[in-house]
Amino acid sequence: MIVVVIAGQNTLTAPKVIAAVMVFLGVYIVTRSKSRADVEADLAKKTALLQKVE
């Protein structure tokens, strides 16, 4: 898309910029989030620690 804008074949508008930012933000969020297995493993560890304290 950047090549097309530089070549003058298209224009870069606010909705296109917002869409690109949203795509990159979504990819970032997905790659940074934990998997369900990781979340369940962390919960199991915390539960085990709490049971030891009691």
Stockholm file with secondary structure:
# STOCKHOLM 1.0

chainA/1-54         MIVVVIAGQNTLTAPKVIAAVMVFLGVYIVTRSKSRADVEADLAKKTALLQKVE
#=GR chainA/1-54 SS CHHHHHTTSSCCCHHHHHHHHHHHHHHHHHHHSCCHHHHHHHHHHHHHHHHHHC
#=GC SS_cons        CHHHHHTTSSCCCHHHHHHHHHHHHHHHHHHHSCCHHHHHHHHHHHHHHHHHHC
//
